[in-house]
Amino acid sequence: MLSDEQAKQISDFYREVKDDVDIIICQCEHGQSRSAAIAAAILEYEYKKGIDIFANDDYFPNKVIFRKVLKSLTDI
């Protein structure tokens, strides 16, 4: 499971690089649960479109990870 500290590390990394890159690749071992949750959290934070990942049948975002990363992104 993802700890609160790991969620903070993800959000800190995202904030650090987001203005300097065009693409961020988010990949976990299978690319369907954890990475999908992180991608959904970032999309929700930036564009209010995290639901797009949840609605895609190719992914199975982990809701706990989504909530932890989104909370970390919104806690400034």
C-alpha positions in Angstrom: 0.0 0.0 0.0 1.0 3.6 -0.5 2.0 5.5 2.6 1.1 9.2 3.2 4.9 9.9 2.9 5.0 8.2 -0.5 2.0 10.1 -1.7 3.7 13.3 -0.6 6.9 12.3 -2.5 4.8 11.7 -5.6 3.0 15.1 -5.3 6.3 16.9 -4.6 7.9 15.3 -7.6 5.0 16.2 -9.8 5.1 19.8 -8.7 8.8 20.0 -9.2 8.8 18.7 -12.8 5.3 19.7 -14.2 6.4 23.0 -15.7 9.6 21.6 -17.3 8.2 18.6 -19.2 5.6 17.9 -21.8 4.9 14.3 -20.8 5.0 12.4 -17.5 4.9 8.6 -17.7 3.4 7.0 -14.7 4.0 3.2 -14.6 3.6 0.5 -11.9 4.2 -3.2 -12.4 1.1 -3.9 -14.4 0.0 -0.3 -15.3 -3.6 -0.8 -14.3 -4.1 0.0 -10.7 -1.5 2.1 -8.8 -0.2 4.1 -11.8 -3.8 4.6 -13.1 -4.8 6.0 -9.7 -1.8 8.4 -9.7 -2.6 9.5 -13.2 -6.2 10.0 -12.3 -5.3 12.0 -9.2 -3.1 14.3 -11.3 -5.8 14.7 -14.0 -8.3 15.5 -11.3 -6.0 18.0 -9.6 -5.1 19.8 -12.8 -8.2 19.5 -15.0 -11.0 17.9 -12.9 -10.9 15.0 -15.3 -9.8 12.1 -13.1 -13.1 10.3 -13.9 -11.7 9.7 -17.4 -9.3 7.1 -16.0 -12.0 5.5 -13.9 -14.4 5.3 -16.9 -11.8 3.6 -19.1 -12.3 -0.2 -18.9 -8.6 -0.7 -19.6 -7.7 0.6 -16.1 -8.7 -0.3 -12.6 -7.5 2.7 -10.5 -6.9 2.0 -6.8 -9.3 4.3 -5.0 -7.2 4.5 -1.8 -4.1 5.5 -3.8 -6.1 8.0 -5.8 -7.5 9.7 -2.6 -4.1 9.8 -0.9 -2.3 11.3 -3.9 -5.1 13.8 -4.6 -5.1 14.8 -1.0 -1.4 15.3 -1.0 -1.6 17.4 -4.2 -4.3 19.6 -2.7 -2.5 20.0 0.6 -0.3 23.0 -0.1 
